[in-house]
Amino acid sequence: MKVQKKRSEVSVSTTKSCTQVKEDIPTVPLDQITVKILKLRSFEEIPSLFHIKVVFFDQLLINATIEAIGARETMIDKVIAQGTFNYDPSDYEKMCLFANYPLTVSIQSLRNVENDKSFIDHYASGHSLDDVNLNTSVSSISHEVSCCNVDILPIFVDKKNIRFKKRMEPIKELPLLERKSWETLPLVTIEISATRDQENVLHHKILKQANFMQLTLIASHNMPFTYDNEHSYTAVTKMPISNELNSSIFTFHNGYRKPKRFNFSNFIPNWESLRAEGNCFSKTDIKLFYNYADIQNEDEVNLTHYLKNQFSAHTVTWASFHRTLLLQNLQEWFFKHLRQYSWPFEIHISNDRESYDFAAPLNLFKLLYPGETTVVLAVPLQWTNADLILEKCGCDVLLSSNEKVLTPGTAQKANRVTADVNAHSSAELMQSTGSDGTNAFVMVEVKLWKPLRKIVILPSISNKEINAMLEKMEEGPDKRECGGRGQLDRNWQSTIITAANSLRRVPYYGMTEICAFNRQLSETRTRAEIATSFWQEAAVYVNNNFVVKDYLASAIELEEMLMMAHVALLRVACDTLVGVENRLELESTLRAARQARQMQDPEHAITLFLQAVSQKPLDANLWRELSISLMDINKNWANVCINKSIQLNPRDPITLLCKGSMLLEEDHELAEPFFEAILSFYPYWSTVWVIASAYYIKRGLFEVSDKIMEIVKKIFAEALNEEPYFPRAWDREFGDWWDNTPLLPGMSRYYDAADFLLRIRAISLAEVCTARGLIEAKESAAYFHLLALCCRLKGNIMEALCHTQQGIERYGEINYLRSLEAECYYKLGKRTDAIASFDKAGCCIGAYSILLSISCKEAQRARSTLIDLVRRQPSAYTWMALADDWITRAAVGEGGDGGQTQEQITGRACATACVVQALKWDRRAGHAWALLAKLVESKTQRQHCNRMAEIFS
């Protein structure tokens, strides 16, 4: 299938060299390319006239008659022919297509044909080179057309002027006795310059940063039948291009039989864009060369076996390439696409009676490695399967057949065209795609101009530079604060925490030595500490993250652990310098599940968590979140899920805490090993030590609890406190539906532990922590809030309401107490009292409380509140609330637009837009699908209803 190219008058316009016509000034700023023919050497004794044509992108730039200078070289160059054309650099799609075309220069000698006016007119009219009647006899050798192709992509990207000399080769190969020496072929000198409009500076910068991708289709081997002229051999692939889909389909036409003495590893490929347009001469300038050992052969195809001559009859050769520009946004899309999918590639063989379709997903993951620009692949051909292509390549079939396609599922026998195909049975052909019972394969080269990711190589620092740096530092008058390890305590703790987080996920490729990190920390480290490096920190790292007593029995094992910790810290050092962003974007299903749980929609949350778990069954964190969601519905199911999580990751602190809290409800002694494991693995996490203290209080072991609290005070006194970062915020794992209790500095540590325990539904321990907080810090608003939450989460709504009212009586109008009071009234069905409580609360923080309080606000205030909420805490529930508000305010009913006011039409349109946004946040939002089917026109309702039925089936 040929790529359709839109050539608008704005983006591409031409000016002939003979008659310069003054054009109207375009409405958009255009750049201009000027092509100048400076001289032509024909190496003939008597110089003759030549007709010259210069074509780019099917645009005739020069069509003139020039005079050659003969064999003698002249130093003076003058313009003998000139042409220009304008283009729009902001038309990125066309700029991508420009990269796929060369500048084509062709000449025709006019000696001995001055009287042949018809021949000259035929050639000068711009016909294809195939239309010229060539004679290779001696008497008509002067009629031959010579051609050359010039890659002018640099002039569009970053060059302002290029000048080159090119040999003009015959467009068709001459007999051996009539060929000319390379030194005697015509030599043309061309200069190309660019005039760029200053208004296009931004587009010039974008193009200058662009990369390009070149896909060369070499050949396909071991095809199911021998090559013949009755069949049409077509290959199809995608290429990145700047459009709405970020890609477009490109076709390789006219596969041909393997030529004699053709070397698959050393040849000059053709411009496929020229071959597709029927130009005979389409060779490029750069030869493709590779070794068979460099081929990416994941399926271990026996290449040397199939590349022998006896298999040449089953080989189809293309030896051509397509090329496109990769702008910055395309490079990012290309990088993300290759991380998840293979690159699509298909081969189609057809005639008037039948069609054979093959597919070969290209694994281009190697191009994601830093510094990699080229990959040569040998990929087996499979029968085309739409489901397989969608799974591996993330797209539909590129080119579907009009005739019946022979696939592995075809039960009938196919009509064979050649004798080789008749030799195989239908069953054999269904099992394999090759002629010898194995699969055929295709050879492809994919090349980038620049790597997608550069190699990070930091400059080395000599000892002389380090000494000079240290001397300058030691001469300074500033007094350094030292925490015993050569760094400030906080900085050292940050380094250790980062090392623990990055041990399993930071790549080692491209990292460098410790010298650069020493330079960064030279202000807080002494000369001796730099020389001894990180061995002390490594020992502390091992002590904090492993049970050291298990490794002290063998000095070799302990040394191995220290070495591993040393490497982890070095990686952290390089991450600190390079600036790696470790925060990952939330997956859409997980985000929607968390939001559903925080909106008190547990059934929907569990459905989404089950969907997320089915997609990633080995993710221990997903199983834990599913377990916490099930705690409000069925504790037995929650126990099963937390058991699965602890099997996948037995060292996770939250999982251990959840399991210990569940066992506490059954048997206090069974829960003790889990709390001991947390204390052993995380000796500086103060919050879990406080929770362990509450656990031993519940068991009546007060001496153990007091000892734990003494250790906690010592940890804070020595500034060794290490708090794992578990944000209790919106759409995070430990966010929840109630307004957060403000835990101010100086408050009891038991209150913070109680808040954390309530979020994992460990209510029994949370009650103990709340009671201990009352003993230590007396009554406060935070105490009544936490106590009311304990009652509310256990289902005792009246008790929770009593505690909130008591807190309000003693401490006044506090918004988080009022919002909890209003939620309790909602659960009891007292809507009027709930609205009154929300009105007294003034403002709420959590999305759930805000949505509940909308009904007590004025119409204009409710609209502004919802708009602000979709900006700060967007979710499907928020967007649907805004959609319902539009429908309610505009009194929109069912049916079409007939008889509706302008306000109703606007309300319907805004409500539809809100529903679409809600579905982006949650594809399984049933209310959104139902409302969308009601709002759209009747002819599209069936489509949305079918889609809804598929999702919820």
N, C-alpha and C positions, 0 to 999 in steps of 0.2 A: 504494500500500500504506500503510495507516494505521499510524502509530507506536503501538506497544503501550506503555501507561503503567501501571506498577504503583503503585497507590495504597494503601499499607499504612496500617493504623490508627495506626501509630506516627508516620509522617512527616506525615500530613495528617489532621486531625480538625476537625470543625466544631461550632459552637454557635449555635443559632438565637437571634434577638433576643428573641422573645416568651417562651420558656420556657428558662431557664438550668438545665441539668442538671449536677449535680456529677459529674465524671468521676473514675475511679480514677487515682491517681498513676502515670504511666508509668514503666517501668523505665529508660528513657533520658532524659537531660535534653532538653527541648523548648523551642523559642522560640515566641512567640505573636504573632500579628498581630491587631490590633483595628481594625475598620472601623466608623466612626460616621457616621451621617447627621445633619447639623446642621440643615439647613433645605432647603426646596424652594419656589422662587418660580414660580408658574404664570402670572403676569401676567394674571390674570382678575379681573374685578370682584368676583365672588363666589367665595371660596376653596372648593375642593372636596377630597374625599378621593382619595388615590392609593394604588394597590397598588404596592409597590416590591420588587424582587428584586435581590439582589447575588450574583453567581456568580463563582467563581475556580477554574480547573482542574477544572471539572465538579462543584465543591462548592458547595452552596447555603449562603451565609453569612447572608443576611438575606432574610426572606420576611414582610413586615409591611404594615400599612395605616397611612399617615401623612397628615397634613393640611398642605396647602400654605398659604403665608402671603399669597398674593396679590401684587399689583404693588408694594406699598410695601415698601421695604427696611427691615429691622430690624437694629440693631447688636448685639443680644444673640443669641448662638447657644446652643442647648441640644440635647442628644442626643435625637432623636426615634426613632431606630432604631439598633440596635447588633448586631454579630456578631463572633465571633472564630474563629480556627482555629489549631491548633498544627502545627508542622512540625519536622523533624529537620534541622538544618544540616549534619550529617555525612553525610547521604544526598546525595552530590554529583551522582549521576545524576538524581535528582528535581529538585535545584536547577537543573540545566541545562534540564530540561523546564519549570520554572516560568518561565524567561525567554521561552519561546515562547507564553505565555498572558497576556492582559491581565485586569484586573478589569472585568467586564461588569455595568453597572447598567442596569436597565430599569424603566419606570414605566407604569402603566395607570390612566387616570382612571376613577373609579367613579361619576361623576355620570350620572344617567339610567339607570343599570343596577343600582340597589340591589336591585331585585326580580328581576334576572336571576341567580339564585343559581348556576345551572349554569355560566354563563359565568365567574363569579368563581372557582368551584371548579376549573374547567378551567385557568384561568390560574395560580392559586395552587398547583396541584399540581406545578409544576416542569417542565411540558412545554416542548418546544422552541418558539422563537418562530415557527417555520413552521406550528405547529399551531393558532395563534390565527387565527380567522376574521375577517379585516379587511374593512371596508366603507369605501370612500372617499367615500361620499355625504355631503351636508351634514348629514343627520339623524343620522348615526352617527359624526361626526368625533371625538366624545369617546371612542369605543371604541379609538382608535388607540394602539398601543404605541410609546413613545419609548425610545431606548437611547443609551448612550455607552460607550466603551471607554477604560480608563485604564491606562497603563503603570506598574506598581508595582514594576518590577525594582529601582529604587534602595532600596526599603525592605528588600529581602532582602540587598543588598550593603553599603551604607554609611550610609543614612539611618535615623534613629530615628523621625522624624515628618514626614509630608507632609500638606499641606492644599491643596485645589484646588476650583475652581468649574468646572462643566462644563455645556454646553448639551445638552439631551436632544433628539436628532434622531429623526424618524420612521424606523422600521426599513425602510419601503418608500417610494419616491419618490411623492409625491402629484401629482395633476394640477396644472397651472400655476395655475388659478383658485382652487384650494383650499390652496395653500401659504401658510405663515405667514412673516412676517419673522423674520430671525435674532434680532432684539432681543426678540421675543415668545415665543421657544421657552422651555420650562421650564428653570430654572437650579437645579442641585443643588449643595450645598456638602457636601463629604465630607472627613473627617479620618481618616488611617490612621497608626497608631503601632505600634511594634515593642517587645516586651518580650523581651530576650535573656537567656538563662540564662548565669551566669558560668562554668559548667562547659564551655561551648562557645566559650571565648575563642579557642582555637587555630583552630577552624573559622571564626569570624568574621574573623580575620586573613586566612585563605586566601581567603574570599569577597570581602574588601575589595580584595585585589590582583587580582581576576579581571577579565578582559576579556570582551567578547561579540562574536560574529560574527553578522551578519545577511545572509542571501542572499535577494535579491529577484528573482524571476522576472518579467520585464516581459512579454515576448511572444516568439513565434516567427513568422518571416516567410517568405514564398515557399515555403509548404508544398506538397507534391506534388499536393494536390487541395483544392478549396474546402471551407470549414467546413460541416459538416452535423450534424444532431442524432442521426444514426444511430451515429456513431462516438463513442468515449470518448477524451478527450484527457488524458493523465496525464504528469506530469514527475516525475522521481526524482533525488535527489542525496544526498550524505552531508553530515552536519554533525558537527563535533567534539562529543563528549559524554564524560563521565567514566564509562567502563566498561572492560572488559578489552581491547576493540579500539580504544579512544580515538575511536570514531566510531559513528554509527548512521544508518540509512536514513530519510530524510524524503521525503514525497510531496506534490506539488502536484496537487490534484484539479480536475476540472471546468474545463478550459480553455473559454473562451467566445468568441463572435464579437466583433470590435472594436466597441465602442459608438460612436455618433455623437459627434462633437466630442471624442473622446478624444485627449489629447496624450501621446505616449509619453515625452516629456522633462519633463513637469510634471503629476504626478498624485499622489493620495493612495493609497498601497498598502493592501492588506487584510491582516489577520491570517489566515494560511492555516490556523492551528489552529482558528479559529472557522469558517471556510468549510467545512473538512472535516467539522465536526460539524453542519452544516446551519443555522447561525445566519445570518439574512439580513443583519444589520448587523454588519460586521466591519472597518469602516474604522479606521485608526490616526489619530494626531494629527499626525504629521510628514509633510510633503509631500516626495516625491522629485523633485529637480530637477537637471538636468545639461544640458550643451551637447553637441551632436553631435561637436564638435571634441575633446571630452575622452574619447571612447569609444576603448577599446583595440581597434583594428581591424587585427590583424596580417595577416589575409588580404585586406585592402583590399576589403571588401564595399562596394558602391555603396549606402550607406544612404539617401541622399536619393531615389534611384530607387525603392527598394522601400517607402519609407514614405509614398508618395503614395496617394491614395484608390483608384486603380484596382487596387491590389494588396491591398486590405483583405479581399477574399473569401478570400485565401490566408493570412490572418493569424489566429493563435490567441492570445488574450490571457489572461493570468493576473493580472498586477498585484498579486501578493501575495508574502508573505515568510515565511520561517522564521528563528528566532533561537535561539541557545544560548549558554550561558556558556562562557568559556574560562578555566579555572583555570590556575595557573602551570605545572603539568606539561603540561597540554594545549597551552599556548602554545608550549612548547619542542618538543613533538611536532609541532605544526602548522608551526612554523618549519622543522624538519628535513624534514618531508614535502614542503613546497612547494619546497624546494631541489632535490629529486630528481624529483618527480612533478607532473603536472597534477591538478586537482581533478575528480572524476567527475561527469558530468551526463548524464541520458538523458531522452528523450521517447518515449512509447509511444502509438500510435493504434490502436484495435482496435474491432471489433464482433463479432457472432456468427460471422462467417465467416472473418475474416482479421485479421492484426495487422501493424503497421509499427513497427519499432524503430529509433530514432536515438540516436546518442551524440555528445557535444560535450565533449571535454576542455577544461576552463577553465584557462588559464594565469594563475595568481595570483602569479607571481613578483614583480610590482610591489609587493605588500604586504610583501616582505622589505626594501624600501628604507627607510632611516631616515625616520621622520615620515609615512609613507604609511598612510592608513587606508581609502581608498575606491578602488575600481576598477570601472568600467563596461565590459563586454565585449560585442562582437559576434562570435560564434563560429559557424563553419559547422557544420551537422549532417551527420554521416556515418552510413552504415549500421552498425549495431552489429556489432562484431567483438570477440570475447572476447580474442583474442591482442593486438589493438591496445590495448584498455582495460587489460589487464594490464601491457603495456609502458609506456604513457604515464601511467596513473593508479595502478599498483601494486595493483590490486584486481580482483575478479571482476565480471561483469555484475551490476548492482544489482537489476534486476527482469527475470526471464526470462519469455518469453511462453508461455502454455499452447498457443496455436495455432501454425500454421506461420508463421515469420517471413520477411518479404521482405527478402533481403539481396543484395549484389552477386553472390553465388555461385549464386543461384537460377536454374535454367535454364528452368523452366516459366513460362508467362504467368500473371500474377495476375488474379483477378477484380476488375474495377474497380466502384466503387460510384457514382461521379459521372461526369458527362460529361467533365469536365476530365481525369480520369485516363484515360478511354478514348482521349483524343486523343493519348496518348503510347504509344509501343511499349514492350515489355518491356525491350529493350536500352537505350533511353534512360533508363528509370527506374533501371536498374542502374548506369548511369554517374554519375548525379547524384541528389540528393535534393530538388531544387526543381522548381517547375512550369514554369520557362522554360529548362531545360537546365543551369542552374547549381545550386549547392547551396543548400538552405534554411539559414537561420541563426537563432540564438536570441540574445536580448538579456538580460543578467543584470547585476545590481549586487551586489557583495560589499563589505560595510562592517564595519569594526572600530570599537569604542569608543575604543581607544587603539592607537597603532602598536606593532607587534611589536618594533621597535627604535627607540629615541629618537635624535634628532639630538644629536651631541656638540658643544656650543658652549661653549668655555671663556670665562670672563669676560676682557674686555680690560683691560690694565694701562696706565695713562697714564704719560707721561714723568715727571710729578711723583712718582708712586709709585715708579718705578724709581730716580729720583735719591735719594729718601728711603731706599730700601732699600740703595743703594750707599753712601751716607754712613754709615749705621749699620754696614755691614759693614767699611768702611775705618777706622772708629774702634776696632774691636776689637783687643785685644792679641795675638790668636793670629797666629802666624807661618805664612804660607801657603807650601806647597811647590808650585813651578811647574815644569812640564816643558817650557817653551818655547812651548806652544800654549795656555796659560791653564788647563790641566787637569792633574791627575795622570796619569802615563803609563798606568797601568792603566785608569783611567776612559776616557781617550781611545781606547785600543785597543778597549775594549768598545763604544764608540760606533761606531767604524769597522766592526767585525765585524757589529754589528746592522744597520748601513746596508747592508752587502753582502747580508745575508740577506733584507732586507725590500724591496729595490728592486723586485722583480717581483711581489710578492704583497700589499703593503699598500695598501688602498684610499685614495684621496685625498678621498673624500666626507666632509664633516663635520669636516675638520681645520682648525686655526686657525694664527695667526701665531706668531712666534718668541718673543713676550714671555713666555709662560708657561714656556717652556724656559729662558729667561734667568734667571727667578726661581729655578728649581731649581738652576742651576749658578752662582749668584751668589757662592757661597762660594769658588769656585776660579777665578773669572774677574775681570779688571780692567775698569774702565769703558771703556777703549779697545777691549778685545777684544769686549765686548758690542756696541759701536757697529759694529765691522767684521764681526761675525757669523761665519759658518762658511767664509769663502772659503779660508782656509789648509787647513782640514780637507778641503774639497771637492777642492782640488788634490792633496792626499795620497791621497784616495780614488780619484781618477782614475789617479794614478800606480801605485797598488797593484792596480787591477783592469783596466787597459787598457794596451796597448802605446803609450806616450806618443809615441814617435817617429813613429807613424803619423798623429798629429794636430798635430805641431808645424809642419808645412808651412803650415798655414793658421791664422791667429789666430782666425778666425770659428768654425772647427770646435772649436778648443780652448776657446773661450768657451762654446760650446754644451755641451760635455762638462762643464765646470765648473758650468754652470747646472743640468744634470741631476743632478749629484752633490749640489748644494746642496738641491734639492728632496728627494732621497732622505734627506739628513740631517735635514731638517725633519720628514719623516714619522716617522723614528726617534724624534725628540724627542717628538712627540705620542704615539707608542706607549709611550714610557717613562712619560709622565704618566698615560695612560689605563690602561695595564697590559694590553696585548694578549697573549694566550696563543698562541704560535706553534706549539707542539707539537701535531701532529695524531695522532689515534688510528690505530693500524695497521689496515689492511684485513685481514679474517680470512684470506683466501687467502694473502696475503703473509706474515702472521705464521706460519701453519701451514707454509709452505714453508721459512722460516728455521729453524723448530724442527726440521723433518725433516732439514735439512742439518746442524744442530748435534747431531743424534742419530745421525749416520753412516748415514743412510738416503737416499743420493743419488738413487736411482731415483725414490722418492716425492717428494723435493724438486724434482726436475726436472719431474715431472708437474705439481706445483702451480705452479711458476714459469711453465711454459708456459701454464697456465690464466690466471695473472695477466697475462702478456704479451698473451694474446689479448683480455683485457678492456681493457687500456690499452696499445695497441701503440706509442704515442708517448712512453712513459715510459722515458727513457734509463737511469734507475737500475735498473729491472726487468731490462732487457737485460744490464746489467753483473752483477747478482746471478746471473742465469741462466748467464752466462759463467763466473763463479767456481765455480758448482756443477758445470759440465761439465768443469772442469779435472781432476777426479779420474776422469773416465770417457773423454772424447774431447777432446783439445786442439784438433783441427781444428774441431769444432762450437763450442768455446769461442771460437775466433778469429773465427768468423762472427758470433757474438752480440756480441762486444766491438766489432767493426766497425760493427754496427748502432747500438750505444750511442754510439759516437763520432760517427756521422753526425747523431744527434739532438741531442747536446750536446757540441760539440767543445772546450769550455772546462772541462769537469768534471775536477778534479785526479785523482780516483781512476781515472776511465776512462783518462786519459792515462797514468797510472802502470801500469795493467794492460796496456795496449797496448804500452807500451815494454818491460815485462818479458817479454811474449810474444815480441816481435821480438828480444829479447836472445838467446833460444835459437837463432834462425836466423842472424842477422847483427848484430854489435855496432854497426856503423855505421848500420843502418836504425833502430835504436832511439834514436839521439842526438837527432833533432828533437823527440821527445816529451818527453825530459827537459829540453831547452832551453825548450820551451813552458811546462813547469811552473815552471821557475825564473823565466821572464819574467812569468807571470801571478800568481805567488804568491811575491814576493821575501822575505816574512817568515815563511814556513812552514819552520821549522827542520828538522823530520823529513824532508821531501822533499829538502832540501839535503844532509842526511846520506846519504840514499839515492843522490842524484846523485853524491856523493863516492865511494860504493861502486861505482857504475857505472863511473866513470873509473878506479878501481883495477883493476877487472876487465879494462878495456881496456889497462891498463899506462900510462895517462897520470897518473903520480903527482903531477906538478907542478900539474896542474889540480885534482886531488883535494885537495892541501894548500891551494890557494888557496880552494877552496870551504869547507873547514873553518875557515880564518881568518875568512871572512865570517860563518860560523855563530857563532864565538866573539864577534865584534863585535856581532852581533844580540843575543845574550844580555847582553853587557856594557851595551848601551844600552837594555835592557828593551824591545826592539821585537819580541820573539818573538810570533808569531801562529799559534796551533794551531787549525785548523778542527776543530770538534767532531764527531768520528766515534767514538761510544761503542763500546767493545769489551765488550759486555755481552750478557746473555741476551736472545734474540728480537730482537736488533738485527743490522744487516747484517754487522758485523765481530765478532760473537760466534762462538765456535767450540767444538768438543767437548772440548778439553783444559782442564785447570785453568790459569788465567792465571798467567803468570810474574810474580812481584812485582817491579816496576821501581821501586826505591827512589830517593830523591833522592841525587845524587852518583854514581850508576852511569853507565856509558858510554852516550852517546847512540846508539851503534851497536846496543845491545841493544833499545832502544825501536824503532828502525827495523827490526831483524830481526823482532821480534814483529809489527809491522804488515805486513811483507812476507809472512810466513807465512800471514796471514789472507786474502791475495789470491792465495796459491799462487805467489808469485814466489820460488821456493826457491833459485835460483842466487844472486840478490842477497842473500837472507837468509843464506846461507852466508858470503858475503864480509863482511857486517856482523858476523856472529858472530865470525869470525876477527879482524877489526879490534878488536872489543870485547875479545877475549882479549889482544891486544897492548897495548891501553891500560890495562885494569883487571885483568889477570891472571885466574887461574881463580876461579870462583865457582859456586854452585849454579845461578844463573840461566844461566850459560854452558853447563853440562852439559844443562840442560833445553832450551834453544833448539837446541843441537847435536843432541840426541836427537830433537826434533821435526822438524828438517830431514831426518834419516834416515827417521823414521817416515812422513812425508808423501811421500817418494820411494818408499816400499815396502820399504825395507831394515829390516825389523823386528828382525833379530838385532843389527845395528849400533846401532839405537836402544836396545835392551835393554842392550847393553854399556855405552853412555854413561850411562844412568840408574843402573846398578849402580855404575859408577865414581864418579858424583857422590854416591851414598848412602854409599859407603865413606869418602869424604873429608869429607863435611859432615854426616853423620848422617841420622837419620830425618826426611826432609822430605816433607810430604804430597803436594805436586804432583809430586815425582819418583816417589814410591811409586805414585800413581794412574796415571802414565804407564807405569810398569813393569807394573802389573796389566793395563792395556789391551793392552800388547804380548803378555803371556801369553795373554790371551783370543784374540787374533788367531792365535797359534800353537797354540791348542787345549789349552793347559795350564791347565785350570780350577782344579785344586788349588793350583797356584802363584799364580794370579791372586787366589784367595780369601785366601791367606796374605799377599800384598802389600797387599790392601785392609785386612786386619786390622791390619797394621803401620802403614798410613797414618793410621788413626784416624778422620779425617773428610775429606770431599771437598767441593769448592765447586760444580763444574759439575753440571748435571742428568744428563748422560750418565754421568759417573763415579759419581754416587750410585746410579743405577739398576743399574749393573754391580755395585756393592758390596752390594746388598740381600741377595744370596744368602749372604753370610758373616755376616749379623747374626742375632740371635735373633728369634723370631717377634714378640714385643711391641715390640722395638726397631725392627724393620723396618717395622711398621705405623705407629709414631709418626714414623719418618723419612719415609715416603711421604706422610703427612698434612701434615707440615711442608713437603715439597717442592711439593705441589699448592697450597699457600698462597703460597710464595715464587716458584716458577718453574712455573706451571701450563702444561700442554700435553696433547695427546692421548696421548702416550706415558706421561706420569706417571699420568694417570687410568686408563689401561689396566693399568699395573703395579699400581695399587691394586685394580682390579677382579679381576685374576688372584690377588692376595693374598687377597681375600675368598673367592674360589672355592676356593683351595688350603687355606686354614685351615679352612673349613667343610666341605670335601669334598663340594661341590655337584656333582651329576650331572645328566644330561639328563632330560627328562620333566617331568611336572607336580609338584604339591606332595604328591601322595599318598604316604604312608609316610615322609616326611621329618621330621627332628627340627626343633625350634624354631630351633636354631642354623643348620641348613641353610637354612631358610626365610628367616631374617634375612640370611644370607650372600648368597643369591640376590637379595634385594631391594636390598642395598647394592651388589652387583656391577652390577645393572641401572642403578642411579642413577649409578654411576661411568662406565658406558659411555655413558649419555646426555650426561654432562658432556664426555666425550672427543669425541663427535660435534659438540658445540658449538664445540670448538676446531679440529676438522678434519673437514669433511663427507665427505672421501674416505678416511677411516681404515678400510681393509678389515677389519682384525682386529676393530674395534669393531662394524661391521655384522654380521659373522659371529657374534660372541659375543652380540650383542643378539638375533639371530634364534634362537639356541640357548636363551636364558634366558626369552624370553617364552612365552606360551601358544601352543598349536598353531594356534589360529584366527587369530592375528595374525602368525605366522611368514611366511606368504605375502606379507603387506603389506611387511614389512621386507626380504624377499628381492627383491621386485620393485623396491623403492626402491634397493637396493644394485645391482641389475642396471642400472637407469637411470643411476646415477652413474658406474659403471665401464664403460658401453658405449662 
